[in-house]
Amino acid sequence: MRILTFTGKGGVGKTSVSAATAVRLSELGYRTLVLSTDPAHSLSDSFNLPLGAEPTKIKENLHAIEINPYVDLKQNWHAVQKFYTGIFKPQGVSGVVADEMTILPGMEELFSLLRIKRYKTSGLYDVLVLDTAPTGETLRLLSLPDTLAWGMKAVKNVTKYIVRPLSKPLSRMSDKIAQYIPPEEALDSVDQVFDELEDIREILTDNQKSTVRLVMNAEKMSIKETMRALTYLNLYGFKVDMVLVNRLLDTKENSGYLENWKTIQQKYLGEIEQSFSPLPVKKLRMYEEEIVGLKALELFARDMYGETDPADMMYDEPPIKFVRTGDIYEVQLKLMFANPVDIDVWVTGDELYVHIENQRKIITLPISLTGLEPGDAYFKNKWLHIPFDLDNHKQHKTTKQYNKALN
């Protein structure tokens, strides 16, 4: 299943772009599902049709859904909630508060991600179009598998080696102890969620099937936010294959009151094309009327893609590379707009940590690099190069921290 994720600053028109892309894909014969992960859903407004928590048929080959996190929470976490609510209630905690206490931070985003895996394995769709929340929320959503990776390992190990072996013997000792032992169905729910989350990371970073497309307006704040988004997406290993600049005023028409705004847009458009090169930049015009309903979306899609297939890979370059030249092994990350002074790099065991401002990527190193001391990191052509010299292998260094100022 091809996965296309659209994100951008709030209000730039990414829902219209996502919906129009899905309409065009369905016209080309792809079984298409467009899915909104934005808590403030507007996908139903774009189609001018009511949508629910399960796929709704819009037309031939096209379904749409607005995720309801509470429905997914009940389906995936009910056994865990039931167990902890039973513990909290005797302590005087009300039912509603007890339910809320069982929901961990990021749960809503987590269950949105699980939908992706399930639709992929179902075989019902050829293309999944993700209409996401504004950039910050999307980065949190897409980085969740990386963010929770360490915690998942710890919880699974505790469950496997401590909780499960001890739960039955302890529960036989006393009824009071037994009520604090989680039942098998609760443990199975936790294991299933964590196992599926590991699969999600592989699906979203599969650079042959999954790509992100950035939607922006020709405005300074929108450009800056998109630059940060591209840097962080590449850091986490997500391939970006297109930039779409939406709501451009027609330079051949007199815009009256907005004439000066047209000049500003053209100035920023030149900056966008230069800064985001070699990514393809698609220019989308401002329409005389709002883009609502199938007919308007069909017109928008034709203007956007022409004869091009939206499912095509518009630009094909992996954001993370492992390159070996002789005895020098390099980890390379494409960080187009990163400030070198904001980057920290260190190694712990077999994991390479790259930290930029408030974002962190953990890269598992090949066995041959475990214990190696990294050399001086450097920037070249918008790529961060982190070299390892295989000749200088130093054994018995389980933890090595490296934090250098980059020039």
Disulfide bonds with the S-S distance in Angstrom:
none
